[in-house]
């Protein structure tokens, strides 16, 4: 079972995504801001990360830079309601894929499957503390 970290400040959206991913067989931890995400990241090993760009404490691209600095092969999917500028910021930070909100759960599932298939076994990397 793959373990995912979902970083989304909208609790209703986070619950919908988390519940859907659990139905698909993923284990999901949810963070509502970057500080919470970094705390979870330091305590756990993840196979995949999904982060929104617009978060209350910092931009999701800041989180992506920190994660990619320590675990460059860990797949990260960026999501945002504002496609162009925020997509560019997330890709510059190192995301492996991007979805524009609103997206369907089918689109999310397909993107996760594609990125996990492309980058198998990232959790076997050495555990690195941020």
Buried (B, 14 or more C-beta within 10 A) or exposed (E): EBBBBBBBBEEEBBEEBBEBBEEBEBEBBBBBBBBBBBEBBEEEBBBBBBBBBBBEEEBBBBBBBBBBEBBEEBBBBBBBEEEEEBBEBBBEBBBBBBBBBEEEBEEBBEBBEBBBEEBEEBBEEEEEEE
